[in-house]
Amino acid sequence: MLKLVRQCLHLLVLILASAILIRAAGDGRIEKTFDTTREPSISLQNLKGVVIVRGWDKAQVHLVYSLESPRLEVDSEILPETGPADKIHIETHLLDSTLPLTEESADYTLDVPSGATLEIRNSQGKVRVQGMQADASVASVGGDIDVRDYSGHLTARSVAGDIEIIRASGNVEADSTTGSLHFVSPATTRLHGSTTSGHILYEGDFMDRGDYILSAYSGDVEIACPPSASFELSAKTLKGKVINLMPMTHRREPASPLEGANSLLGTRNTGRASVELTSFSGNIRIRPQD
């Protein structure tokens, strides 16, 4: 009887161990670490999912990814093949072209040297980048883009997703077709943003000799800056209204429709930065920051 009980317990342990292994194998979570230079070039091309990239002070790339389906695979190309990597390319591939769109998802988390140059392409899904110092190009078709604490030259583009950029200190170019743009506390001397049908909100100050150009077609453009902000303003909309809640000197609001009745040229304080705001049918609003 005792022997039978021991055999049953042994069988139960084997069943539980097998279940754990099957579950671990099925979750698709894989970790990899690559030794790199301090300023490697890193590119990632994904089909669908969430991509998170974080800068750190190690000369390594720590990659964690999970796959929705075993009919997906991840390829990585490391150059050079020996020694610290200077270039890393990561790409998600379909192993089966009949795979449903709902199962094409791959989620990535990368910790990379803060001086790395980035190129991120994620067709359907959110991209978040934080704490980087070098140039970056981030693109998505249907996903949102969130960039924080970035000091390099940043290019962010999305077709249908929103773009939010917080505390950027390098040059910024952000474009979306139907998504909105949100800039928070920028410390950059060059920021250009445009959207077709989304809205634009800029919250923060302007740097000396900075150049800021924000353009929307049918969406609104709103500036919220501190009373101490100093800038030359050019605001123009064809079918919308310019609403200014900040006193300007050298102010000119054309009265004739032929000259452009919905426009404003003015100087705030000493006019140390240049701010150009345009919209075809949306409103433009300039107000003090809360």
Secondary structure as GFF3:
##gff-version 3
##sequence-region A 1 290
A	DSSP	alpha_helix	2	26	.	.	.	ID=ss1
A	DSSP	beta_strand	29	48	.	.	.	ID=ss2
A	DSSP	beta_strand	51	56	.	.	.	ID=ss3
A	DSSP	beta_strand	60	67	.	.	.	ID=ss4
A	DSSP	beta_strand	72	79	.	.	.	ID=ss5
A	DSSP	beta_strand	85	94	.	.	.	ID=ss6
A	DSSP	three_ten_helix	101	103	.	.	.	ID=ss7
A	DSSP	beta_strand	106	113	.	.	.	ID=ss8
A	DSSP	beta_strand	117	124	.	.	.	ID=ss9
A	DSSP	beta_strand	127	130	.	.	.	ID=ss10
A	DSSP	beta_strand	136	140	.	.	.	ID=ss11
A	DSSP	beta_strand	145	148	.	.	.	ID=ss12
A	DSSP	beta_strand	154	158	.	.	.	ID=ss13
A	DSSP	beta_strand	163	166	.	.	.	ID=ss14
A	DSSP	beta_strand	172	176	.	.	.	ID=ss15
A	DSSP	beta_strand	181	184	.	.	.	ID=ss16
A	DSSP	beta_strand	190	195	.	.	.	ID=ss17
A	DSSP	beta_strand	200	203	.	.	.	ID=ss18
A	DSSP	beta_strand	211	216	.	.	.	ID=ss19
A	DSSP	beta_strand	221	225	.	.	.	ID=ss20
A	DSSP	beta_strand	231	237	.	.	.	ID=ss21
A	DSSP	beta_strand	242	244	.	.	.	ID=ss22
A	DSSP	beta_strand	249	252	.	.	.	ID=ss23
A	DSSP	beta_strand	263	268	.	.	.	ID=ss24
A	DSSP	beta_strand	273	279	.	.	.	ID=ss25
A	DSSP	beta_strand	284	288	.	.	.	ID=ss26
###
